[in-house]
Amino acid sequence: MQFSRARTREEERERRHRESRCFYCGEGTHVIRQCPHRMPRQAEGSTDSKPRRHRATPGSPLSVFALRLGPRQELLSSLQAFVEEKQLKAPFIITCVGSVTKATLRLANATADNTNQVIQLQECFEIVSLVGTLNTEAHLHICLADKEGRTVGGHVLGDLEVFTTAEVILGEATDLYFTREMDSRTGFPELVIQKRLEQT
């Protein structure tokens, strides 16, 4: 009985200690509901007059695919062929590690009116990062490191010839469907995300 009371007192002490420290910022001067660092919750039923900058979709189940490409295979066309073969509707790259001997990239200063800012690389590079979506008109960005560790990156146009290997993990959002539509604001075909039931 005495042990039980001591335990209850200790649990009460721990509870008070937890409540006296903010779980959001860690400060001991206030509790989380009084934290000045938290964004206030929007009142239920209120309308936000600010325009939204993105259109998010609810979460989707995920399928994962792994593949390895060998020397002299072209990375972009190989991934597009895999997507077509598996009939993936909302594919994207989760991760990629490997190396290439050449690449054709469009740099970040390209615009809808001036899309010719293109570089063609021909030397051995490590793939530091490869990200993007892989529907019919793939939108991939890559970062490559040369033998000195210097990096270059941009929008993938093609000619990603594998040097030794490319180990790629692809994901597919199985409830979604990716398409592209021309966006007059950017001058480029931009990603459109639909639920599969909405897709016609």
Secondary structure, 3 states (H helix, E strand, C coil): CHHHHHHHHHHHHHHHHHHHCCCCCCCCCCCHHHCCCCCCCCCCCCCCCCCCCCCCCCCCCEEEEEEEECCCCEHHHHHHHHHHHHCCCCEEEEEEEEEEEEEEEECCCCCCCCCCCEEEEEEEEEEEEEEEECCCCCEEEEEEECCCCCEEEEEEEEEEEEEEEEEEEEEEECCEEEEEEEECCCCEEEEEEEECCCCC
